[in-house]
């Protein structure tokens, strides 16, 4: 739980609204559309207007709390999310997001307080998975916790790999990404590169598979030319639809990583400028686990 990059990578905020009540449907859908598109600054302004008119709506508080965490305001995020969970104690999304808040608290707390927040984080993630055991997002949160938490509070790569197996059973594509994630953490770089090879043999222009090859190169420093070519190919393909899928901004960021490692700083800076221009709210540290 002490590494910012992997823990905050668990904060995947692009979940679709289910059963929202309160604000006018059209306005709420517009706000959720901004949120799902990861335009968090714009979404926050609209949700704050809703909250001012109708305070205490748990769906709005869930969104505002998640956005606060995205921008590293753990105290405000926790307060929103604790209220949302009190209002709807059996909503897996709310519990999972509250676990994110406790995780960020664990990162920033004084040393002797970290373990208490980490245990609360694990409890919230575990409760979310109990509520919706077939929801891959809940198991991703557990995977991220187990990868980073010390064993004294329940962490361990063996547990992370078990969660990757659960995710693979629930969704083949998500499971492949989970295996890549654990392989990279264990520095099993050859195995990580191979996870999507069979997909690319059948579908050589699969955006997600190409992106994961580029991600492996960017993280490991291995097969840099292959990773660069894969990401450059992504820029000529339509990105996959849906929340938590890599966008062109993610591609530009990972290309920047690779070009830095290849000793091309000017080209790397151009890629970083491209990702910032395309998505000013993108936080690479928040997307690092999957993307």
N, C-alpha and C positions, 0 to 999 in steps of 0.2 A: 504493500500500500504506500510505500514511501517514494516510489518513482512517479513523478508527475506524468510522464509521457504515457505509461501503460495504464495507470489508474484512470486518468481522465479520458483515455481512449474508450473507457466503458460508457461514457456519457453520450449515448446515441440518442439524439433528440427528435429524429424524424419519424415519429409514429403518427398514424392517422387518428383523427378524432373518432371516438365511438360514444354515441349516446350523450352528446353535449346538450345541456339544457340551460336556458336562461337568456343569453344574448340573442338578437335576431339572427335567424339561420344564415341569411345571405352575408351579413357582416362577419359572423363567426367563421363561416367557410372561407371568406377572404383572408381573415387573420390566420386561420389554420393553413391556408395555402402558402402564405408567406413563411410560416413556421416550418412547414414540410419542405419548402424550397431552401431552408436554412438562411433566410433573410431575417435573422433574429432581431436586429435592431428595429426594423420596420414592424415586425410582429409584436415586439414588446410594447411599442407605442399604442397599437390598437388594443391589445389586451389590457393595458393600464387604463384606457378609457372605459372598457367594459367593467373593470374592477372598481373604478370610481363610481359608476352608475349602479352597480349591483355587487357590492362587496360580499365575499364569502362563497362565490360560485366555485366549487372544487375544480371544475375543468379549467377555468381561467387561472386559478391558483396553481394548478399543476403546470400549465404552460409558463406562467411567470416565474415559478420556482425553477423550472428546467432552464429557462433562458438566463436567469441569474447565475446558475451554476456554470453555464457556458462562458460567462464573462467573469468567472472566478469570485463571485459574491456569495460565498458559502453561507454566511449568516442569513442574508435575506432569502436565499434559495431554500434553506432548511426551514425557515419560518413559514413560507408559503406551502411547502410540501407537507410539513407536519399538519397544517390546517386541512389540506386536501385529504390526507390519510385519515384524520379524525372524522371527516365528513363521509368518506367512503372507504372504510377500512379493508375491504376485500377487492380493491381494484389493483391488479398486478402492476399496471403502469405506474400508479402512484407510489406503490411500495418500492418498485425498482428505482424510480427517480429519487425517492427518499434515501435509498442506499447510496446513490451517487452523492447526495449531500453529505451524508455521514463520512463517505470516503474522502471527500474534499476537506471536511473538518479534520480527519485523521492526518492528512498531509500537512496541514498548516498548524496543528495544535502543538503545544510544548511536548517534549519527548514523553513524559510520563502520562500524558493524556491520550497519546496516539492509539494505544492498544484498546482503550475503552471505545473510542469512536470506530476503530476498525471492527470490533466485535459487533457494534450496532449496525455497521455497514453489512456485514455478512448475514446478520439476522434478517435485515430488510430484504436483501437479495434472495435469501432462502425462502422467506415468506412469499415473495413474488412468484418464485418457481413452484411453490406448493399450490398457489392459487391457479396458476396457468402452467402446468407441467409440460404442455406441448408448445409453449411459446419460445422460439429460439432466442429472442432477445433476453429473456430472463436467464437462460443458461450462458449467454455471452457475458452477462454481468458477473456470474459466478466464476466463469473462466478467467476473466480479467482479475478478479480478486485473488483467486488461487495462484495466478502467475506472479503476483507482486507481493502478497502478504507474507510476512514471516510465519514459519510453522507454529510459533507460539500462539498465534491468533487464528490458525486454521489454514494457512496457505500451503502450497506445494504443487510442483509441476505435474506430479502424478494425478492429482485431483483435477488440474486444468485439462490434462489429456482425456480424462474420463468425461468431462463436460464437452470436449470437442467431439467425442464419440456420440454423446446424446444429440448434439446439434446435427451431426452427420445423419443420424437416424431420422431426425425431424425434417431436414432440408439438405439435399445433397450439396448444393452450391455453397450454402452457408457453412456446412460441415467441412468442405474443402478449405474454405478460408480459415476456419478455426484450426485445422491441422497445420496450415502454413504458419499461422500465428504462433502456435506452440513450437513447431520445428525451428522457427527463427529465434524464439526465446532460448531454445536449447542449443543454438548454433549448429543445427542439423541442416546446413544450407543446401546440400545436394538433394536431400529429401524434400525440402520446401519447394525447390524448383520443379520437382517431378510431379507435384500434386495435380497440376493442371495440364500436364503433358498430353494425357489421353483426350482431354477436351479439345486441345488445339490440333491434335491429329485429325479429329473429325470436323472441327469448326475453326480453321486457322484465323478467322477474323472475329473470334469471340472477344468482345471488348473487355469483359471482366477477367477472363483468363489472361489476356495480354497484360492487363493492368497488374495482376498479381505477379506475373513474371517481372515486370518493372519494379514493383514494390520489393520483391525478394532481392533484386540487384541493388536497389537503393539502400536497403537495410543492411545487407550482408557485405556489400562491396565486391561481391563475386559476379562474374558473367556480366560485367558492366555494358559491353557492347550489345549483348543480347537484350538486356533490360532497356537500354536506350532505344533500340529499334522497336521493341514491343510498345513502348510508350508513345513513340512518334507515330506508330501505326494507329494507336488509339485516337490520336487527334484527327484522323481521317475517317473515323467511325462514329455513329451515334452512340452516346453513352446510354447505359441501361436505365430504364425508368424505375422509380420506386425510391423510398427513403433508404438512407444509409448506403446507397450505391455511389461509387466514385464518379466524380464529375471531371470536366476538363480542368477545373481548378486543381483537383487532386493530381491529375496527370502532370500539369505544369510544375507543381511542387516536387513531385518525385523525380521528374526530369532534372530539376535544379539540383536535387541531392546527388544524382548520378553524375552530372556534369562537374559538380564540385570535386567528386572523387576521381574524375578523369582529368583533373587539372585544367578545366576550362572555366575560370571564374566569371568572365564576362558573359558567356553563354548561360551560366547558371543564374546570374543576376537577372538576365532577361526573362528567364523562366519564372523566377520568383516574382518579378514585376507583373508578369502575365497572370499569375494566380491571384495576386492581390487586387489587380484591376478587375478581374472577373468576379471575385467573391470577397468583398472586404470583410465579411463576417467569418470567413473560414479561419479556423484555428487548427493548424496542423497538429498541435499537441493533443487536441481533443479527438481528432480523427485517427490518431496514430495506430490504435489497436487493429481496426479493420483495414484502414486505408493507408 
